[in-house]
Amino acid sequence: MKTISTKCTTLFFLLLTYSIAKAQISGNQVYGNSGSNDNASHTNKTTVINNNVLSVSVSILMNAKADGFVMTLGLNEEAETVKLCNTKINTRIEGFLAKVKTLGIKKDESYIDFISQTKVYDFTVDGSTAQQIEKGFEIKKNIIITTENITDLEKIITLASEFEIHDIIKVEYFNDDTDSIHTQLFEQALAMAEVKKDRYLKSFRKKIVGTPDANEAFEVYVPKNQYKTYQAYESSEIQTHNNNRNTNYLKKLARKNKSFYYDGVSSAGFDKVINANQTEVGIQYTLTLTVSYKIDTSI
């Protein structure tokens, strides 16, 4: 009886430890929306279908660091006239770009994109009458900067704030030669498909006739589409008693912080993952190759 009791106690603690470990690994992201299945695991199979065709599938995931970044900053300026408005915004832009040059960013690595020029209106109030009047103009422009150094991004943001440029519109990631990455993944997938095919033929003593058919899917995943959000908090409710139904009260909600995190394509289910331990957010590439071989049925 003691032995059975000891085993049950041990099993209980093992299950409890496993449960705690799972909770630690999942983190606060469990508060997010888990309904999305964008980054579902890949499942690869080697099968023979009914018409005597061997179909071999190989999937590869590559995590690649970006070769460069394109940052877009937005700013606006208001003034009584178009000329004054344009002068003021250009002064801010020129001062900012002069500081950016100290980071080694060349003139041809920046571009000013004119966005809009609009009239600005306000109201004058005389007694009970409010009249809309033309107050001036507003000009909006974007500054687009290219850099190869990821550490420049934060420096650029800090320099921009000195000129009251606070709108970081977006940051694009890019690789210089996507074609070579595609070729690399294809060649590796083809070699792995050959290994799978040969293993099957050897195991079941089959032979191939004719030439194979193949199709592939090459996908590129950039960071801007891979971020998710969640809010981790527990809240209570206010309940009024029936005898206080007519009592007016004000409920002020506390501000809840919203968290964002990078959730790239999961490595689960791939035949091979290149740069699996890369911590720097970059660009992900996937290639799935399916090769179909006709089996000799005369044997």
C-alpha positions in Angstrom: 0.0 0.0 0.0 2.8 2.4 0.8 4.4 1.7 -2.6 1.1 2.6 -4.4 0.7 5.7 -2.3 4.2 6.8 -3.0 3.7 6.3 -6.7 0.5 8.3 -6.7 2.2 11.1 -4.8 5.1 11.1 -7.2 2.7 11.2 -10.2 0.8 14.1 -8.6 3.9 16.2 -8.2 5.1 15.4 -11.7 1.8 16.5 -13.2 1.8 19.6 -11.0 5.3 20.5 -12.0 4.4 20.0 -15.7 1.4 22.3 -15.3 3.5 25.0 -13.7 6.1 24.7 -16.4 3.5 25.2 -19.1 2.2 28.3 -17.3 5.7 29.8 -17.1 6.4 29.2 -20.7 3.1 30.6 -22.1 3.6 34.0 -20.4 1.1 36.9 -20.5 0.4 36.3 -24.2 -2.4 34.0 -23.2 -4.4 37.1 -22.6 -4.3 37.8 -26.4 -6.6 36.7 -29.1 -5.8 33.1 -29.7 -8.4 32.7 -32.5 -6.0 33.6 -35.2 -4.2 30.7 -36.9 -1.8 32.7 -39.2 1.3 31.1 -37.8 0.0 27.5 -37.7 2.5 24.7 -37.7 3.4 23.0 -40.9 2.7 19.3 -41.3 4.7 17.3 -43.8 3.9 13.9 -45.0 5.3 11.4 -47.5 2.3 9.4 -48.9 1.4 7.2 -51.8 -2.0 8.0 -53.3 -4.4 5.6 -55.0 -3.1 6.0 -58.6 0.3 4.7 -57.6 2.1 8.1 -57.3 4.6 8.8 -54.6 4.2 12.3 -53.3 7.0 13.8 -51.3 6.7 17.1 -49.5 9.5 19.2 -47.9 9.1 22.5 -46.0 12.0 24.8 -45.0 11.9 27.9 -42.8 14.7 30.5 -42.9 15.1 33.3 -40.3 17.2 36.0 -42.0 18.5 39.3 -40.6 17.5 42.3 -42.6 20.2 43.9 -44.9 18.6 47.3 -44.5 15.7 49.4 -43.2 13.5 52.1 -44.6 12.0 54.4 -41.9 9.2 56.9 -42.6 8.7 59.9 -40.3 5.8 62.3 -40.5 5.6 66.0 -39.5 3.3 68.9 -40.0 3.4 72.7 -39.7 0.7 75.4 -39.4 1.1 79.1 -40.3 -0.9 82.1 -41.5 0.4 81.8 -45.1 1.6 79.0 -47.3 5.0 80.6 -47.7 5.5 80.9 -44.0 4.2 77.4 -43.4 6.6 75.9 -46.0 9.5 77.9 -44.7 9.0 76.7 -41.1 8.6 73.0 -42.0 11.6 73.1 -44.3 13.7 74.6 -41.6 12.8 71.7 -39.3 13.5 69.1 -42.0 16.9 70.6 -43.0 18.0 70.8 -39.4 17.0 67.2 -38.8 18.8 65.9 -41.9 21.9 67.8 -41.0 22.0 65.9 -37.7 21.2 62.6 -39.4 24.3 63.0 -41.6 26.5 62.6 -38.5 25.3 59.0 -38.4 26.9 58.4 -41.8 23.6 58.5 -43.7 24.2 60.0 -47.1 22.0 62.6 -48.8 20.7 60.1 -51.4 19.5 57.8 -48.6 16.8 60.3 -47.6 13.8 61.6 -49.4 11.1 64.2 -48.6 7.6 63.3 -49.6 5.1 66.1 -49.9 1.8 64.8 -48.5 -0.7 67.7 -48.3 -1.5 71.4 -48.1 -4.8 72.3 -46.6 -6.6 75.3 -45.2 -7.2 75.5 -41.4 -10.4 76.9 -40.0 -11.4 78.1 -36.5 -14.4 79.8 -34.9 -15.0 83.3 -33.5 -17.7 83.6 -30.9 -19.7 86.8 -30.5 -22.4 86.4 -27.8 -24.4 83.4 -28.9 -23.1 83.4 -32.4 -20.2 81.3 -33.6 -18.7 82.1 -37.0 -16.2 79.9 -38.8 -13.2 81.8 -40.2 -10.1 80.9 -42.1 -7.1 80.7 -39.8 -4.2 79.7 -42.0 -2.7 76.7 -43.7 -1.2 73.3 -42.7 1.4 71.4 -44.7 2.3 67.8 -44.1 5.5 66.1 -45.3 7.1 62.7 -44.7 10.8 62.0 -44.4 11.9 58.6 -45.7 15.4 57.4 -44.6 17.3 54.3 -45.6 19.9 52.7 -43.3 21.8 49.4 -43.2 22.5 49.7 -39.5 19.7 48.6 -37.1 21.2 50.7 -34.3 20.7 53.8 -36.3 16.9 53.5 -36.0 16.8 54.6 -32.3 19.4 57.3 -32.9 17.2 58.7 -35.8 14.1 58.7 -33.5 16.0 60.6 -30.8 17.4 63.2 -33.3 13.9 63.6 -34.8 12.4 64.5 -31.4 14.8 67.5 -31.2 12.8 69.0 -34.1 9.4 68.0 -32.8 9.1 65.1 -35.3 7.3 62.4 -33.2 5.3 60.5 -35.8 7.2 57.3 -36.6 4.9 56.1 -39.4 6.6 52.8 -40.3 9.8 50.9 -40.6 10.2 48.5 -43.5 12.8 45.6 -43.5 14.4 44.3 -46.7 17.0 41.9 -48.0 19.2 42.8 -51.0 19.0 39.5 -52.9 15.8 37.6 -52.3 16.4 35.5 -55.5 19.5 33.9 -54.0 17.6 33.0 -50.8 14.9 31.4 -53.0 17.5 29.4 -54.9 19.2 28.3 -51.7 16.0 27.1 -50.2 14.9 25.3 -53.4 18.1 23.4 -53.8 18.1 22.3 -50.2 14.4 21.2 -50.4 15.1 19.3 -53.6 18.0 17.4 -52.0 15.9 16.6 -49.0 13.0 15.3 -51.2 15.5 13.0 -53.0 16.5 11.5 -49.6 12.8 11.0 -48.6 12.1 9.4 -52.0 15.1 7.0 -51.8 14.3 6.0 -48.3 10.8 5.0 -49.3 11.9 3.1 -52.4 14.5 1.2 -50.5 12.1 0.4 -47.6 9.3 -0.9 -49.9 11.4 -2.1 -52.8 9.7 0.1 -55.4 11.0 1.7 -58.6 10.2 5.0 -60.3 9.2 5.3 -64.0 9.1 8.5 -66.1 10.0 11.9 -64.9 8.6 13.5 -61.7 6.2 16.4 -61.4 6.8 19.2 -58.9 5.2 22.4 -57.5 6.5 24.8 -54.9 5.3 27.7 -52.7 7.7 30.4 -51.7 6.5 32.9 -49.0 8.1 36.0 -47.4 7.0 37.2 -44.0 8.0 40.8 -42.9 7.8 42.0 -39.3 5.0 44.6 -39.8 2.5 41.7 -40.3 3.8 39.5 -37.5 3.1 41.6 -34.4 0.2 40.8 -32.0 -1.2 42.6 -29.0 -2.8 41.7 -25.7 -3.9 43.3 -22.4 -3.1 41.4 -19.2 -5.3 42.4 -16.3 -8.1 41.2 -14.1 -10.9 43.6 -13.3 -13.9 43.8 -10.9 -17.4 45.0 -11.5 -19.6 47.5 -9.6 -23.0 46.1 -8.5 -25.7 48.4 -7.2 -28.3 47.2 -4.7 -32.0 47.3 -5.7 -32.8 49.9 -3.0 -30.1 52.2 -4.5 -31.3 51.8 -8.1 -31.9 55.5 -8.6 -28.5 56.5 -7.1 -26.2 58.2 -9.7 -22.6 57.2 -9.6 -19.5 57.8 -11.8 -17.3 54.8 -12.6 -13.8 55.8 -13.6 -11.9 53.0 -15.4 -8.1 52.7 -14.8 -5.8 52.8 -17.8 -4.8 49.4 -18.9 -1.5 49.0 -20.6 -1.5 47.3 -24.0 1.4 45.0 -24.9 2.7 44.2 -28.3 5.0 41.3 -29.2 6.6 39.8 -32.3 5.1 36.4 -33.2 6.8 35.1 -36.2 6.1 31.9 -38.2 6.4 28.9 -35.8 9.3 26.5 -36.5 7.2 23.5 -35.6 6.5 21.1 -38.4 9.2 22.2 -40.8 11.7 19.6 -42.1 14.5 22.2 -41.7 14.9 25.5 -39.9 17.8 27.8 -40.9 19.0 30.2 -38.2 16.5 28.7 -35.7 18.1 30.5 -32.7 18.1 34.0 -34.2 16.8 36.5 -31.6 16.9 39.6 -33.8 13.6 40.4 -35.5 14.1 40.0 -39.2 12.5 38.5 -42.3 11.2 35.0 -42.5 11.2 32.9 -45.7 9.4 29.6 -46.2 9.5 27.2 -49.1 7.4 24.1 -49.5 8.3 21.7 -52.4 6.1 18.8 -53.4 7.5 16.2 -55.9 5.4 13.5 -57.3 6.9 10.3 -58.8 5.1 7.5 -60.7 5.7 4.1 -59.3 6.4 1.1 -61.5 3.4 -1.2 -61.0 4.8 -4.0 -63.2 7.1 -5.3 -60.4 
